[in-house]
Amino acid sequence: MADKSQSWKENKPGKVFVDQSCIACDACVLTAPKNFTMHEEDGHAFVTKQPDTPEEEALVKEAMEGCPVEAIGNDGDQ
C-alpha cells in the first residue's frame, strides 16, 4: 500500500500520488499517460495531473490496481 508520507515531491497536489517504492516499470504511464509521467533522471513515476474526468478516474484506478509494487495511492483528499 502506498505511503503518502513517502510520496515524491513532483506529484501534483491532490488525492492521487506515487510514493518512493516506485520501480519505474512504466505501467502507470502506459495506462494513464495524461496523469503519470516518468522522471527520466531519478527513474520513478509521478502524478503530473490529477484526474478530473470519469475517464481519467477510471484509468488512474486501473493504473493503481496494476502497479506491481502498490506505489500509487489515493488518499481521497483534494
Helices and strands as residue ranges (DSSP letters): G 4-6, E 16-18, H 27-31, E 36-39, E 44-47, H 54-66, E 72-74
